[in-house]
């Protein structure tokens, strides 16, 4: 696998992730968060399991892996996505983006004891510099320290911890069974665990009242985000340390801002330009750090 091809695929995945909030915003015009979440992940696991069947692979994992897969599924869907949906009721999207900007920091700190990655000062400095750039980029989104947002910020931060753990612990599972099977099994178990949480909303939802555009947006999150970007994330874990891969998350706020400029006519500010440059420098420093 050439470096150019590897990084191109990873950045493609980040582009998909970055566009997801825009599509979620459109889908949430007509769908409540729980209904959206269940439909999204049910569609995605159906697609992923069909893909496994067409490849001649097992859709039921070996029993010895069930507990580990269930744990990762709990982290990915109820832990990460469930807490995100719930926390957004009490805080702002800008605060949520800032919380998710901490993901690379958490992944690195967790990878050191759990994956035996060596602590590299240069990599940590690069990660912290990129995070500082994200703070500058997001400073235009009314990020303030207000008591009313604390509850939502804490809930979302717990979801960020869940995603960091999912990334770190998932690396070993990918080594054992491959990225497609690992992501399919964990998302399937996670969706099964998530269904009881939003079952009532999903059953009683007025589907006829939803317009076409929100349905298209929902399908994007199910097919493109969950069906493609998630597998790409786990696939990349085969080739990169968890901490190096997580650094690419810093591109998401930059790309999301660009999408808002293109599709929502929002302005690109001096903070975006300055913060974007800092992010790129930080990512470059972190990625140039040799494997520890």
ChimeraX attribute file (.defattr): number of C-alpha atoms within 10 A of each C-alpha:
attribute: neighborCount
match mode: 1-to-1
recipient: residues
	/A:1	6
	/A:2	7
	/A:3	9
	/A:4	9
	/A:5	10
	/A:6	14
	/A:7	14
	/A:8	12
	/A:9	17
	/A:10	19
	/A:11	17
	/A:12	14
	/A:13	23
	/A:14	25
	/A:15	20
	/A:16	21
	/A:17	24
	/A:18	22
	/A:19	21
	/A:20	22
	/A:21	18
	/A:22	18
	/A:23	19
	/A:24	19
	/A:25	14
	/A:26	17
	/A:27	25
	/A:28	17
	/A:29	12
	/A:30	19
	/A:31	25
	/A:32	15
	/A:33	20
	/A:34	21
	/A:35	20
	/A:36	24
	/A:37	25
	/A:38	23
	/A:39	19
	/A:40	21
	/A:41	24
	/A:42	17
	/A:43	17
	/A:44	25
	/A:45	24
	/A:46	15
	/A:47	17
	/A:48	25
	/A:49	20
	/A:50	14
	/A:51	16
	/A:52	16
	/A:53	12
	/A:54	9
	/A:55	9
	/A:56	9
	/A:57	14
	/A:58	11
	/A:59	16
	/A:60	11
	/A:61	15
	/A:62	8
	/A:63	9
	/A:64	8
	/A:65	12
	/A:66	15
	/A:67	11
	/A:68	15
	/A:69	24
	/A:70	19
	/A:71	15
	/A:72	27
	/A:73	27
	/A:74	24
	/A:75	25
	/A:76	26
	/A:77	27
	/A:78	22
	/A:79	23
	/A:80	24
	/A:81	21
	/A:82	22
	/A:83	20
	/A:84	23
	/A:85	20
	/A:86	16
	/A:87	24
	/A:88	19
	/A:89	13
	/A:90	16
	/A:91	21
	/A:92	17
	/A:93	15
	/A:94	18
	/A:95	24
	/A:96	21
	/A:97	20
	/A:98	21
	/A:99	19
	/A:100	24
	/A:101	26
	/A:102	22
	/A:103	27
	/A:104	26
	/A:105	19
	/A:106	19
	/A:107	25
	/A:108	28
	/A:109	16
	/A:110	21
	/A:111	22
	/A:112	17
	/A:113	11
	/A:114	13
	/A:115	16
	/A:116	10
	/A:117	17
	/A:118	12
	/A:119	14
	/A:120	16
	/A:121	11
	/A:122	16
	/A:123	25
	/A:124	20
	/A:125	15
	/A:126	25
	/A:127	32
	/A:128	19
	/A:129	21
	/A:130	31
	/A:131	26
	/A:132	18
	/A:133	28
	/A:134	28
	/A:135	21
	/A:136	20
	/A:137	26
	/A:138	21
	/A:139	17
	/A:140	14
	/A:141	13
	/A:142	11
	/A:143	18
	/A:144	11
	/A:145	9
	/A:146	8
	/A:147	8
	/A:148	10
	/A:149	18
	/A:150	15
	/A:151	15
	/A:152	23
	/A:153	21
	/A:154	17
	/A:155	23
	/A:156	30
	/A:157	23
	/A:158	18
	/A:159	28
	/A:160	28
	/A:161	21
	/A:162	22
	/A:163	23
	/A:164	29
	/A:165	21
	/A:166	22
	/A:167	25
	/A:168	23
	/A:169	19
	/A:170	21
	/A:171	22
	/A:172	15
	/A:173	20
	/A:174	19
	/A:175	13
	/A:176	11
	/A:177	12
	/A:178	16
	/A:179	23
	/A:180	21
	/A:181	24
	/A:182	25
	/A:183	28
	/A:184	28
	/A:185	24
	/A:186	26
	/A:187	27
	/A:188	24
	/A:189	21
	/A:190	24
	/A:191	24
	/A:192	19
	/A:193	15
	/A:194	22
	/A:195	19
	/A:196	12
	/A:197	15
	/A:198	18
	/A:199	14
	/A:200	12
	/A:201	17
	/A:202	21
	/A:203	10
	/A:204	9
	/A:205	15
	/A:206	11
	/A:207	12
	/A:208	6
	/A:209	9
	/A:210	15
	/A:211	13
	/A:212	11
	/A:213	14
	/A:214	20
	/A:215	18
	/A:216	14
	/A:217	19
	/A:218	26
	/A:219	20
	/A:220	20
	/A:221	29
	/A:222	24
	/A:223	19
	/A:224	17
	/A:225	24
	/A:226	26
	/A:227	23
	/A:228	19
	/A:229	21
	/A:230	20
	/A:231	19
	/A:232	21
	/A:233	19
	/A:234	24
	/A:235	22
	/A:236	20
	/A:237	23
	/A:238	15
	/A:239	13
	/A:240	14
	/A:241	18
	/A:242	26
	/A:243	29
	/A:244	22
	/A:245	21
	/A:246	24
	/A:247	27
	/A:248	22
	/A:249	24
	/A:250	25
	/A:251	21
	/A:252	23
	/A:253	27
	/A:254	22
	/A:255	18
	/A:256	21
	/A:257	21
	/A:258	19
	/A:259	18
	/A:260	16
	/A:261	13
	/A:262	12
	/A:263	10
	/A:264	11
	/A:265	10
	/A:266	12
	/A:267	12
	/A:268	15
	/A:269	11
	/A:270	12
	/A:271	17
	/A:272	23
	/A:273	15
	/A:274	14
	/A:275	24
	/A:276	23
	/A:277	16
	/A:278	21
	/A:279	30
	/A:280	19
	/A:281	17
	/A:282	26
	/A:283	25
	/A:284	16
	/A:285	18
	/A:286	25
	/A:287	19
	/A:288	13
	/A:289	15
	/A:290	10
	/A:291	12
	/A:292	11
